[in-house]
Amino acid sequence: MPFHIRTRERIEDKPVEGLRLSEDDPPFTMVELKAVLRVKSEKAPGPDGLTADICIAAIESEMEVFLAIANKCLELAYFPRTGRPHMSS
């Protein structure tokens, strides 16, 4: 099972000790980020009240920054419950 899937299945509000990316588990790419942004934006807001179109606009305004944040979360195996991208499901 790919590291990304295992990491997301074990999401908690604290880093998971001892998990590191391997060569088989590369960081997210800009191509992947752009693919995520093509989700349907007409869905109901998440628990934070933000709709997909708001999240997409925010990410598109600073794609490099968001990609760096997502990859740091992946590297640390830490995806905070608050502010977690709902589009990645």
C-alpha positions as CSV (number, residue, x, y, z in Angstrom):
1,M,0.0,0.0,0.0
2,P,1.5,3.4,-0.9
3,F,2.7,5.6,1.9
4,H,0.3,8.4,1.0
5,I,-2.7,6.1,1.6
6,R,-1.3,4.7,4.8
7,T,-0.6,8.2,6.1
8,R,-4.1,9.4,5.3
9,E,-5.6,6.4,6.9
10,R,-3.7,7.1,10.1
11,I,-4.5,10.8,10.3
12,E,-4.4,12.1,13.8
13,D,-3.7,15.5,15.4
14,K,-0.1,14.6,16.1
15,P,2.8,13.5,14.0
16,V,3.3,9.8,13.5
17,E,6.8,8.9,14.8
18,G,9.2,7.0,12.5
19,L,7.4,7.5,9.2
20,R,9.5,8.8,6.4
21,L,9.0,9.0,2.7
22,S,10.8,6.4,0.6
23,E,11.9,6.6,-3.0
24,D,8.6,4.8,-3.8
25,D,6.6,7.5,-2.0
26,P,7.5,10.8,-3.7
27,P,6.2,14.2,-2.6
28,F,3.1,15.5,-4.2
29,T,3.7,17.2,-7.6
30,M,2.2,20.3,-9.1
31,V,0.5,18.0,-11.7
32,E,-1.3,16.2,-8.8
33,L,-2.3,19.4,-7.2
34,K,-3.8,20.7,-10.4
35,A,-5.7,17.5,-10.8
36,V,-7.2,17.9,-7.3
37,L,-8.3,21.4,-8.2
38,R,-10.5,20.0,-10.9
39,V,-13.0,18.5,-8.4
40,K,-16.6,19.6,-8.5
41,S,-17.0,22.8,-6.5
42,E,-20.8,22.7,-6.1
43,K,-20.6,20.4,-3.0
44,A,-21.7,21.5,0.4
45,P,-19.2,23.2,2.7
46,G,-17.0,21.2,5.0
47,P,-17.1,21.4,8.8
48,D,-15.1,24.6,8.6
49,G,-17.8,26.3,6.5
50,L,-15.5,26.7,3.5
51,T,-16.9,25.6,0.1
52,A,-14.7,23.8,-2.5
53,D,-14.7,26.9,-4.7
54,I,-13.3,29.0,-1.9
55,C,-10.6,26.5,-1.2
56,I,-9.7,26.2,-4.9
57,A,-9.4,29.9,-5.2
58,A,-7.1,30.1,-2.2
59,I,-4.9,27.3,-3.4
60,E,-4.7,28.7,-7.0
61,S,-3.6,32.1,-5.6
62,E,-0.5,30.5,-4.1
63,M,0.0,27.1,-5.6
64,E,3.7,26.7,-4.8
65,V,3.1,27.7,-1.1
66,F,0.2,25.2,-0.8
67,L,2.2,22.4,-2.4
68,A,5.1,23.1,0.0
69,I,2.7,22.9,2.9
70,A,1.1,19.7,1.7
71,N,4.5,18.1,1.2
72,K,5.7,19.1,4.6
73,C,2.5,17.6,6.1
74,L,3.2,14.4,4.1
75,E,6.9,14.4,5.2
76,L,5.9,14.8,8.9
77,A,2.9,12.4,8.5
78,Y,0.9,15.2,10.1
79,F,-2.4,16.4,8.6
80,P,-4.1,18.7,11.2
81,R,-7.8,18.1,11.5
82,T,-8.4,21.9,11.4
83,G,-7.6,23.2,7.9
84,R,-7.3,19.7,6.4
85,P,-7.9,19.9,2.6
86,H,-11.3,18.3,2.1
87,M,-10.8,18.0,-1.6
88,S,-8.2,15.2,-1.3
89,S,-10.7,12.5,-0.3
